């Protein structure tokens, strides 16, 4: 099982960047991911318009979030209809 230290070592070796540079890139990528998830969540809760979130994160991410949200709702609907009473 790989660890963060293993990932860091491999990335520094393969990218020829220092550990500090790789860590900075990792933090930036992580923050970007968290920010995108936050905005998509706000959109799915009706707190942002589709146009606003597309401008912020891009249409591909919005399309993916909508498909995943729709699939989740369909699964919940199916489970609710097919639930058996004990």
Kinemage of the C-alpha trace (Angstrom):
@kinemage 1
@onewidth
@group {chain A} dominant
@subgroup {mainchain}
@vectorlist {calphas} color= white
{ca unk a 1} P 0.000 0.000 0.000
{ca unk a 2} L 1.413 3.353 -1.035
{ca unk a 3} L 1.798 6.171 1.429
{ca unk a 4} L 1.999 9.903 1.015
{ca unk a 5} L 5.748 9.674 1.499
{ca unk a 6} L 5.953 7.120 -1.322
{ca unk a 7} L 3.911 9.352 -3.621
{ca unk a 8} L 6.072 12.347 -2.749
{ca unk a 9} L 9.287 10.425 -3.364
{ca unk a 10} L 8.115 9.076 -6.706
{ca unk a 11} L 6.804 12.442 -7.888
{ca unk a 12} L 10.009 14.268 -6.963
{ca unk a 13} L 12.040 11.648 -8.789
{ca unk a 14} L 9.860 11.569 -11.920
{ca unk a 15} L 9.218 15.315 -12.218
{ca unk a 16} L 12.719 16.412 -11.211
{ca unk a 17} L 11.155 18.910 -8.798
{ca unk a 18} L 12.037 19.473 -5.171
{ca unk a 19} L 9.838 18.130 -2.393
{ca unk a 20} L 8.763 21.700 -1.646
{ca unk a 21} L 7.685 22.253 -5.262
{ca unk a 22} L 5.742 18.990 -5.370
{ca unk a 23} L 4.070 19.794 -2.036
{ca unk a 24} L 3.121 23.261 -3.279
{ca unk a 25} L 1.597 21.740 -6.426
{ca unk a 26} L -0.273 19.171 -4.328
{ca unk a 27} L -1.704 21.843 -2.053
{ca unk a 28} L -2.740 23.931 -5.048
{ca unk a 29} L -4.405 20.947 -6.742
{ca unk a 30} L -6.147 19.951 -3.522
{ca unk a 31} L -7.467 23.441 -2.902
{ca unk a 32} L -8.664 23.697 -6.501
{ca unk a 33} L -10.507 20.385 -6.102
{ca unk a 34} L -12.098 21.415 -2.796
{ca unk a 35} L -13.147 24.784 -4.242
{ca unk a 36} L -14.692 23.144 -7.306
{ca unk a 37} L -16.621 20.679 -5.115
{ca unk a 38} L -17.846 23.535 -2.935
{ca unk a 39} L -19.142 25.507 -5.921
{ca unk a 40} L -20.777 22.459 -7.503
{ca unk a 41} L -22.484 21.706 -4.201
{ca unk a 42} L -23.785 25.253 -3.997
{ca unk a 43} L -25.153 24.913 -7.527
{ca unk a 44} L -26.869 21.590 -6.792
{ca unk a 45} L -28.457 23.142 -3.677
{ca unk a 46} L -29.816 26.004 -5.804
{ca unk a 47} L -27.478 28.639 -4.368
{ca unk a 48} L -25.809 29.412 -7.708
{ca unk a 49} L -27.090 29.531 -11.261
{ca unk a 50} L -25.883 27.074 -13.864
{ca unk a 51} L -24.237 29.885 -15.810
{ca unk a 52} L -22.384 31.087 -12.710
{ca unk a 53} L -20.984 27.675 -11.904
{ca unk a 54} L -20.082 26.966 -15.542
{ca unk a 55} L -18.114 30.204 -15.598
{ca unk a 56} L -16.348 29.238 -12.369
{ca unk a 57} L -15.540 25.551 -12.973
{ca unk a 58} L -16.378 24.753 -16.594
{ca unk a 59} L -19.226 23.027 -18.384
{ca unk a 60} L -17.668 19.548 -18.238
{ca unk a 61} L -17.588 19.578 -14.439
{ca unk a 62} L -21.159 20.876 -14.270
{ca unk a 63} L -22.369 18.182 -16.672
{ca unk a 64} L -20.626 15.486 -14.622
{ca unk a 65} L -22.082 16.794 -11.359
{ca unk a 66} L -25.573 16.904 -12.859
{ca unk a 67} L -25.290 13.314 -14.138
{ca unk a 68} L -24.026 12.073 -10.781
{ca unk a 69} L -26.732 13.967 -8.911
{ca unk a 70} L -29.436 12.621 -11.209
{ca unk a 71} L -28.129 9.052 -10.773
{ca unk a 72} L -28.086 9.439 -6.995
{ca unk a 73} L -31.663 10.715 -6.958
{ca unk a 74} L -32.778 7.831 -9.201
{ca unk a 75} L -31.096 5.348 -6.844
{ca unk a 76} L -32.828 6.895 -3.850
{ca unk a 77} L -36.174 6.844 -5.643
{ca unk a 78} L -35.688 3.183 -6.594
{ca unk a 79} L -34.687 2.244 -3.038
{ca unk a 80} L -37.665 4.082 -1.583
{ca unk a 81} L -40.096 2.331 -3.923
{ca unk a 82} L -38.530 -1.083 -3.370
{ca unk a 83} L -37.977 -0.911 0.378
{ca unk a 84} L -39.546 -3.747 2.263
{ca unk a 85} L -41.035 -3.367 5.700
{ca unk a 86} L -39.574 -5.618 8.427
